[in-house]
Amino acid sequence: MASWTLVFRDVLNEHQDAFVSAKGYTSTRARILKTIKDTIVNSETAKDPCIMLPGKNIRRAIRTYYLNFLEDEEDRKAEEEIIEGGHKDRSAPDAVTVEMVRERENDKPEDAGKYKTEFSGFDVVQKLFKDEFGEYDKKHRDTSDLKSMGQRTRLARTWHQAMSADVKKELERVASKWNQEGPPGDTKDRYRSRNQKKVLEDFIDMIRRTMGLHVVMLTAYDRGEGKTPGTTIWETAPQKANKSFSQSSKDNKKWAGQAQDRFANWLLEGEYVDEVASDEEDDDEDNLPDLTVEVDDEGYPCLLKGFGSLKLKYRQKVVCSIFQKSYAVITNNPRAPVPWGEVSESPAHYLDLECVPENTVVKDPSHMQKDTITAIYSHWKERARRDEPIVRFVGYRQADFYDSHGKKGGAAGKSRKKPDYVDVTSDEEQRLKKVDDGKSSSDEDEGVMDTIPIPDSCPKYHLARDIVGYLKSLSMLPSYQRLLAAVEKLPHIGYSTTTKQQLPLWASWTWSQAYLPQAIHGNMETAVAALEDLSTYQFDSRGTGRIVILGLGLLLRECRRAQEHEADEASADVPNYLGNSILGVEVGDQIEEKIAGIEAVVEALLKDANVGLSVVRQDIDKRRAEERKKLKQGQTKKAEEASIADEKRRVEEEKHRKEEKRVEEEKGALEEKKRASEEKKRALEEKRMEEERLAEEASKAARGVRKSDAKGKGKRPAVDLGEPVKKKVKVSPADAPRRSGRDKAAPKRYQG
């Protein structure tokens, strides 16, 4: 299994310097440990079962890892005590120390609803040491018995009361901090957007009903760096008037607008500025820190020690000074201010963007917030660790460049025309020599500055003069002159963004030597590599194109110088290696071939009368092609999704039909079974009734026989029940013989 220190080495190395430098700042180190822990735990890599993460306490493992990088013995000993303290019984009340509280004080609740009531020290200890109290609870209570749940709060208070006085005091401090700061900013924003309107309207209506108060309330919130606070007026709804107070007249509307503006300005100047010192501290000159920024041998600014302990406004001043001194390196003028307006609009044309963190808005440091300043300074520390300039400008305004030859004796020759932009490559390392150490003040002499003499044949000498004329003078080769003319037709600033490219050190307007380096004259591979870099450099603007022309022209001039060199006629300033130079006709032919290729590329850029329009059209066509491609892909995807949906729907319908058919069949089978069962029951019922009828008839027959036996003389033989029962048939008596009237006897009364 892979060790977590190897898998997450980049994360650990990223915060290593910050952790080591935070000696004595327990809370700072705790924040660093929490950041690293969150990064590791929330990463997808941590979910891999092959990664062997530490046990329960990841922060302790990270602290142990950084222990190997601590050089200070006292610092190491303090960290070891913290680590050893973690191996004690965590559930004991005395196991909680002040350092542990400070380490975890930033683990505050993120639910804004929990801040409705103020936190106490007891609430804080339950939040920060939830696991420790859980162990204590298990040792002193049967957690499986639900009836003992009521004892949990009592145990928690007993556990809290058993802690030392220093720990309880620290817990109260953290509680006060939580109550003051509230939840994280993004949590506040979500809670405000969801509940602000209802809460304030309900409150205003409640005090109107209960107290009869009419309220005009002004609220504001911080919208983030560089933005004006958001302000709103809340007021009691009018009961009889037609309009509310703030909308009832022009004066009231004006007052409401001014009140919101003043409130926002007050917040920006006071509440939303971190660590603002009091007026007494500002007026006390003895309390002002030393903000002097030192420079190295090349004139680049160095990091200021103790930067993290400065207030925000002092940090802003230090960052301003660092940018200013770095701008002085490229302009040769320590008094030239950084053109922040132009830098903010086109930062890539002025700054090497590797000198600032990604997604950072480049602007005047005096307008930056604390988080941005901290991120920039941390980025600079990493660059300083790699021995790289912390800030490097790659372009400047031509008017800001100080020319010691052209400006001697005053500023009479200063032009009022708006200066042109001069592009300088981001890869050049040889920098202009500084005039002074950058510590000059406004009360110094404005006279002539002492500078190192610059040869009039070097690019730097002509930077503030006729650039095009200088480029033309480098070579009379027709193809070179045609390429220069074509490049001059390119736009001032290109429309496309090119990736970082490599150019020779001397192919720069900051090159201050009259001849190219000895390596170009003595090594064919070096010369060919430089020519290849120049020929493959991509550009679409006049400024970057001139740099390529400059490099090619310097190479052509060196070839001509090498061919014309005579040792006995050479002056003292001509280097000795020029006599043994490999540059000659062969290299010149190669340069001419490369120029022809570059010229073809430039001509392709100039195929339209308006190259800017051509490039824009290309971009538009490209975007339209991409949009059509995306649209086609979207339509194809939609068609596929529709086909899949239809197929899925067809399958579902088929399945539904089969299910209905199965249900119908089951229903028919059940009904058939039910009918068969009913038929069977009916047959059984008929059979039963028939048997009952036969039994009843047999019983009646038996009773009739018994009755006849009782009335008759003698006994009749027993009736065989097995024989069929003879039914009694009632026979009517025979009709009496009919007599005539003569045969009738006379009634007795008429008898004599």
Protein Blocks (a to p, Z undefined) as FASTA:
>chain_A
ZZfklmmmmmmmmmmmmmmmmgoilmlmmmmmmmmmmmmmmpmklmpmkbccdffblmlm
mmmmmmmmpmblklmmmmmmmmmmmmmcfkbmklpcfklmmmmmmmccfbfklmmpccdf
klmmmmmmmmmmmmmmmmmocfklmklmmmmmmmmmmmmmmpcfklmmmmmmmmmmmmmn
opafklmmmmmmmmmmmmmmmmmmmmmmmnopacdddddddebehiacdddddddddfkb
mbdfklmpmklmmmmmmmmmmmmmmmmmmmmpghiacfklmmmmklpccfbdcddfkopa
cddehklmpcfklmmmmmmmmmmmmmmmmnopakbccdfklmmmmmmlmpcfklpcehia
cddfklpcfklmmmmmmmmmmmmmnopafbdcfbdcfklpccfklmgoiaklpcfbdcdd
ddddfkbfbdcddfbeolacfkbcfbdcddddddfkbmklmmmmcfklmmmmmpccfklm
mmmmmmmmpcfbdfbdcddddddfklcfkbcbfbdcfklmmmmklmmmmmmmmmmpccfb
fklmmmmmmmmmmmmmmmmmmmmpcfklpcfklcfklmmpcbdfklmmmmmmmmmmmmmm
mmmmmmpmblmlmmmmmmmmmmmmmmmmmmmmmmmmmmmmmmmmmmmmmmmmmmmmmmmm
mmmmmmmmmmmmmmmmmmmmmmmmmmmmmmmmmmmmmmmmmmmmmmmmmmmgcjdddddf
kbccdddddddddddddddfklpccdfklpZZ
